[in-house]
Amino acid sequence: MQVTFDQILATLGTGLPVLLSQLGATIILLAIGIAIYQAITPFNERRLIAEGNIAAGIVLSGSILALAIPLAATLATSSLLVDIVVWGIVALAIQLVTFVVVALLFRGLKAGVEAGNVAAGLGLAAAQIAVALLNAGAMAG
C-alpha cells in the first residue's frame, strides 16, 4: 500500500490538534504543579537561586523533573484529554505529598538548602525523582 502526500496531510490535520491540546493541557498541569510546589516549600527557591544558591537550584530542578516525569507517563498512556487531566492531577498530588513527607523526614532541610548545602539539595531532588519514576511506572501500568 502506497501512502500519498494527501493522506499524510489528512492524518496530520486530524492528529495535530489532538497532540496540541493534550500537550497544552499537560504543560498547564506542570505549571500549576510548579506553582503549588513553590507555594508549599518552606524556602523561596527563586530568591535563593538569584543569590547563587546551588542547593536551591538542584532542589527546584529536581522538583520540576519529578513533576514532569509522571505527567509524561499520563501523556504517553492516555488517549483522551480527560484521562490526561484526571491522572495528571493524581500524579501531581502524589508528587506534592512526596515533597511534604521528605521535608518532614529530612530534619533541617530548610536550613540546609538555604545555607547552600548541596548534599541536602541532592537528597531531596533524588527522593522526588525516585518517587516520580515509580509513580510514572505505576501509571503506565
C-alpha positions as CSV (number, residue, x, y, z in Angstrom):
1,M,0.0,0.0,0.0
2,Q,1.4,3.3,-1.0
3,V,0.8,6.3,1.2
4,T,0.3,9.6,-0.6
5,F,1.2,13.1,0.5
6,D,-2.5,13.9,0.7
7,Q,-3.0,11.0,3.2
8,I,-0.1,12.3,5.3
9,L,-1.6,15.8,5.3
10,A,-5.0,14.4,6.2
11,T,-3.5,12.4,9.1
12,L,-1.6,15.5,10.3
13,G,-4.7,17.6,10.1
14,T,-6.5,15.1,12.3
15,G,-3.7,14.3,14.7
16,L,-2.0,17.7,15.2
17,P,-5.0,19.4,17.0
18,V,-5.2,16.4,19.4
19,L,-1.4,16.5,20.0
20,L,-1.5,20.2,20.7
21,S,-4.5,20.0,23.1
22,Q,-3.0,17.1,25.1
23,L,0.4,18.7,25.2
24,G,-1.0,22.1,26.1
25,A,-3.1,20.6,28.9
26,T,-0.1,18.7,30.3
27,I,2.1,21.9,30.2
28,I,-0.7,23.8,32.1
29,L,-0.8,21.0,34.7
30,L,3.0,21.2,35.0
31,A,2.9,25.0,35.5
32,I,0.1,24.6,38.1
33,G,2.2,21.9,39.9
34,I,5.3,24.1,39.9
35,A,3.3,27.0,41.3
36,I,1.7,24.8,44.1
37,Y,5.1,23.3,44.9
38,Q,6.7,26.8,45.2
39,A,3.8,27.9,47.4
40,I,4.2,24.9,49.9
41,T,8.0,24.9,50.1
42,P,9.5,26.4,53.3
43,F,12.1,28.3,51.2
44,N,12.0,30.7,48.3
45,E,14.0,28.9,45.6
46,R,13.8,31.7,43.1
47,R,15.4,34.2,45.6
48,L,17.9,31.6,46.6
49,I,18.8,30.8,43.0
50,A,19.1,34.5,42.2
51,E,21.6,34.7,45.1
52,G,23.6,31.9,43.6
53,N,22.5,29.1,45.9
54,I,23.4,25.8,44.1
55,A,21.4,23.6,46.5
56,A,18.2,25.6,45.8
57,G,18.8,25.2,42.0
58,I,19.2,21.5,42.5
59,V,16.0,21.2,44.6
60,L,14.0,23.3,42.1
61,S,15.4,21.4,39.1
62,G,14.7,18.0,40.8
63,S,11.2,19.1,41.7
64,I,10.3,20.2,38.1
65,L,11.6,16.9,36.8
66,A,9.7,15.0,39.4
67,L,6.5,16.7,38.5
68,A,7.1,16.3,34.7
69,I,8.0,12.6,34.7
70,P,4.6,11.2,35.8
71,L,2.8,13.8,33.7
72,A,4.8,12.4,30.7
73,A,3.6,8.9,31.6
74,T,0.0,10.0,31.6
75,L,0.5,11.8,28.3
76,A,2.1,8.7,26.8
77,T,-0.5,6.2,28.0
78,S,-3.8,8.1,27.7
79,S,-5.6,8.9,24.5
80,L,-8.3,11.1,25.9
81,L,-7.8,14.6,27.2
82,V,-9.9,14.0,30.3
83,D,-7.8,11.0,31.2
84,I,-4.6,13.1,30.9
85,V,-6.1,15.8,33.1
86,V,-7.5,13.4,35.8
87,W,-4.4,11.2,36.0
88,G,-2.2,14.3,35.7
89,I,-3.9,15.8,38.8
90,V,-3.4,12.5,40.7
91,A,0.3,12.4,39.6
92,L,0.8,16.0,40.8
93,A,-0.9,15.2,44.1
94,I,1.4,12.2,44.7
95,Q,4.5,14.3,43.9
96,L,3.5,17.2,46.2
97,V,2.7,14.8,49.0
98,T,6.1,13.2,48.4
99,F,7.8,16.6,48.9
100,V,6.0,17.2,52.2
101,V,6.9,13.7,53.5
102,V,10.5,14.0,52.5
103,A,10.7,17.5,54.0
104,L,9.4,16.1,57.3
105,L,11.8,13.2,57.2
106,F,14.9,15.3,56.5
107,R,15.4,17.4,59.6
108,G,17.0,20.7,58.9
109,L,16.2,20.6,55.2
110,K,15.1,24.2,55.1
111,A,18.3,25.5,56.8
112,G,20.5,23.2,54.8
113,V,19.1,24.4,51.4
114,E,19.1,28.0,52.5
115,A,22.8,27.6,53.6
116,G,23.6,26.1,50.2
117,N,24.2,22.6,51.4
118,V,24.4,20.7,48.1
119,A,24.0,17.3,49.8
120,A,20.6,18.4,51.2
121,G,19.5,19.6,47.8
122,L,20.6,16.4,46.1
123,G,18.9,14.2,48.7
124,L,15.6,16.0,48.3
125,A,15.9,16.0,44.5
126,A,16.8,12.3,44.4
127,A,13.9,11.3,46.6
128,Q,11.4,13.3,44.5
129,I,12.7,11.9,41.2
130,A,12.8,8.3,42.5
131,V,9.1,8.5,43.5
132,A,8.3,10.2,40.2
133,L,9.8,7.3,38.3
134,L,7.8,4.8,40.4
135,N,4.7,7.0,40.0
136,A,5.2,7.1,36.2
137,G,5.7,3.3,36.1
138,A,2.6,2.6,38.1
139,M,0.5,4.9,35.8
140,A,1.9,3.4,32.7
141,G,0.8,0.0,34.1
